[in-house]
């Protein structure tokens, strides 16, 4: 937490949308949803309500102020996020989203704390690991190396955030 995953997810999605690509930004951090607050969608139906079967796919997709950028909030915090992300409803959601949009950007929770991001990595064509200069622990690089060697995530990349160059 604090490396800049949400910041990078939001900006990447906005850049893709500005390039004319129909882009869906999905708040998948069901434990601590930050995108909901940033985009003004707190307390509304979202991915969690879809996954438990309380609303339909089309109902949770919101338009944003950025042309071509759409958003799915995480929704209310459920008691069982990991179980919800490993369901047929999640697979169904990702299938529909990939058919409806040119790009789907997932803002996930941190990999080292919970298994949610690793579950979601199976859907991704590209997995971006965000680390932050003078903030992330050095053993995070060991975790990334371990994930890479075990091939737990395909196309694993690293974004180094908040670099300050002095001297």
N, C-alpha and C positions, 0 to 999 in steps of 0.2 A: 504494500500500500504506500502511495506517495511517490512512486517512480514516474508517473505521468501517463499511465495506460489510457485513462479516460480522455485526457488532453490530446494525445496522439490519435486515438480512435476517432474523436470528433473532428479533428482537423483533417485527417486522412479522408474521411467520408465527405467532408465539405469540398476538398480538392477534387475528388473523383466526380462529385456532382457538378462542380463548376466547369469541369472538362466535358460536360454534356452527358455523363453516364448516369443512368437511373440507379441511385444508390440507397440502400437501406442500412441504417445504423441501428443495431439492436443492443439494448441494455441487458446483458446477460449476467451481470453481477447481482444475483438475486438476494444476496445477504446485505450488501451495502450499496444500494443503487444511487450513484452520483449523477448519472446522465438525466435521470428523472428531474432532479432539482435544477440542473443547468438549463434544460430545455423547457422547464415549466410544466412538467407532466406528473408531478408527485401525487400519489393517492388515487391514481386512475387505473383502469384496467390496463393490463400489459401482458408480457410474456408469461408471468406466473399464473394469471387468471386463465390465459389460453391453455396452458399446460395442464391445469386441473380440470379443464372442460367447462369453465364458467362463461366463456365467450368465444367468438369465432375469430378466425385469422384476420379477415378484413377489418374487423372492429378495432383491433389493437394498433393498426398502422396509422400514424399521424403524418400530416404534411408539416414541413418546417418553413422558415422564412427563406431558406436557400433553395433556389430552383433545382429540381431533380433529386433533392435530399428528403428522404422519408425516415421516420423514426418509430421504433417500437420500444416503449418504456419497459422497465423490468416488472413493474406492477407492485402490488403489495408484497412484503417480505413473507414467504411461505415458511412453514416449519421444516420442510424437507427439500431444500434446493437441489442437492446432488441427485436425489432420486428422480425429481422432476426432469432434470436435464438428460437423464438416461432412459427416456421413454419413447414409445412409438409416436406420441404427439410431438415431441421435439424433432424427431426424424421427419415427420410430416411437415412441420413448420419450416424446417430448413429446405426441404424439397420444393415447397411452394414458393418460398422466398427466392431461391436460386432460379426458379422459372420466371418469376415476375420482375426481377431486378438484374441489372448488369453486374452490380457488386453488392455484397452483403458484408458489412463490417461488424464484428462482434466485440463489444467491450466486456471483457471477462474479468473475473476476480483474479487475484495473484495466484500464480501456479504453485508456489511453495507452500501455501497455507492449506488449500483445499484441492480436491481432485477435479473440480468443475472445469477448469480451463483445459485439462488434459482430455476430459470427455469431449469437449467442444472442438478440440484440435482435429478430430477425425473429419469434421465437416469442412475444414479450411484448406484452401489451396496454398495459402501462405500464413505462417505463424510468426508474429513479430513479438519478440521478448523485449520488454522495455526495462532498461536499467538507467539509473540516474547518477551522474557524477557526484562524488562526495556525499552520497546518500545510501545507495544500495550496498549491501554487505558483499565483500569479496567472495564469500562462499556461494553466492548466487550464481557466479560463473561456473562453479563446480556442478551445481544443479543443472544449469543449461547444458554443460558438456555431457553430463550423465543422460539427460533426455535425448540429446543428439545421438549419442553412441547407441542407446537402446532403440532408437528410431521411433520413439513414442509420438513425436510430431514430425510431419513432413515439411519440407521447405522452411526450416527453422532459421530465422534471422534475428539479429539483435539491433535495436535502436538505442543509442546512447543519448539520453535526454539531459538538458540543462548544462551543457558544456560551457565552462568559462575558461577562456584562454587569457593568461596573464604573461607579462614579460616579453 
